[in-house]
Amino acid sequence: MSKTPRIRIPPEVKKYVFKRDKYQCQSCGKTTEETNLSIDHIIPLFRGGKMILAIYKPSV
């Protein structure tokens, strides 16, 4: 099984998603003050997730 290629998320999209979700992990609730957050897909790419803004979420 081959790895799903990573597609770089533009900085302005990351900023929008963090702001939209109040700089809080959507899985555990931690904030940027508690941990380093990254942007992830609600449905992973390898499971058929798409590269659309609505399915991005902040995560730990």
C-alpha positions, 0 to 999 in steps of 0.5 A, spaced: 500 500 500 502 506 498 502 512 502 497 518 500 502 524 498 501 530 503 499 536 500 501 543 503 496 547 506 497 554 505 498 559 511 492 563 510 488 557 510 491 554 516 490 561 519 482 561 517 481 554 520 485 556 527 481 562 528 474 559 525 475 553 531 477 558 536 485 555 536 482 549 540 483 542 538 477 539 535 478 532 538 481 533 545 479 541 546 486 543 548 488 550 546 494 553 543 496 555 550 496 548 552 500 545 546 502 545 539 496 545 534 496 543 527 491 542 521 488 535 520 483 532 516 476 530 519 476 525 514 483 522 512 486 523 505 487 515 505 480 514 507 477 518 501 477 525 505 478 531 500 482 537 500 476 542 501 476 547 507 470 545 510 473 538 513 480 541 516 480 541 523 485 543 528 488 537 532 494 536 537 
